[in-house]
Amino acid sequence: MKLINQLIWFRKKWELHDQLPSDLTTYFSENDEVISFNYPVLEYPAKVVSLSFDKTAIVAGVLKGIKGQYLIFENGNVFNIRKHTGYSIELTSS
């Protein structure tokens, strides 16, 4: 059953590739490897403080976990990725 689901997934991927505008095909990967990752939440905030690019140009901190669409940082700071769809950002790590 797992193999059948993978075949359906790969076929759908290539169907969608054919619908992409030509300027976006450069971002399409021919690699069919499925990668999974688990990013556990190391610490849930006692009190949530919502971060937003609308209020602050720079969001920084130590990432403590990912839960759904939320990045959870130290000190209870939470960043909603979906809310910022369409924003152009630069991501750095140290």
N, C-alpha and C positions, 0 to 999 in steps of 0.2 A: 504493500500500500504506500509506503514512504517513497519508493522509487517512482510510482505512478504520479504522486503529488509533485515530485521534483520535475518529472517530464512535462507535466502540465504547466508548471511555473516557468520553465525554460522556454517552452513554446510561446507562452503569453508574453514573456520578455521580448522575444524577437518580433512578435506581432506589434508590440508597442514601439519598438525601434523603427519599424517601417512607417509609423505615423509621426515620428519626430521631424520637426523642421530641420533642414540640412545644417543650419548653423549650430544646432544643439547636438548633433551626432558625435561631435568630438568629445563630449562628456560621457558617452555611452561606453561601457566596458564589455568587451567580448568574453571576459573571464566569467565563467558560470559558477565559480566556487561560492558557496553560501557560508558566510562567516557569522557566527553568533558570539556574543560577549555578554558577560554578566558583570554588572557594576553594582555591587552591594551598597546599600546606604549604611555608612559607618556611624552616622549620628543623625537622629531626627531632631529638628529644632524644637525647643520648648515654646518659643514664641516666634512666629513667622514674620519676617520683614521682606516684603515684596520689592524686588529690584526692577527698574525699568529704564530703558534707554531714553524714554521721553522725559525723565527727571534727571538722569545721570548719564553722562557721555561714556564713562568708563565703569565697567563692572569688573571687580577683581576680588579674589579670595581663594582660599583653599577649598577645593571641591570635596565634599563629604559624601556625596551620593547622587544618583539619578533615579528619579521615581516618575515613570511616565514621561510627560513633557516638561518636567521640572528638574532644574539643576539645583542641588541643595549645597550651599556653601557654609563655611564656618560662621559662627555668630548668628545663626538662624536666618541668614539671607537666602532667599529663594528666587530663582529666575525662571520665568515661564517662556520657554522656547517658542511655542506656538503663537503666543501673543506678538512676537517679534518677527513673524514671517515677512520676508521681503526686505528686511534690513540688511545692509551690507556691513559686515563686521570683520575685524582682524582678531584672530585668536592666537595667543602666545602662552607658553608654559615655561616654568623654570624648575 
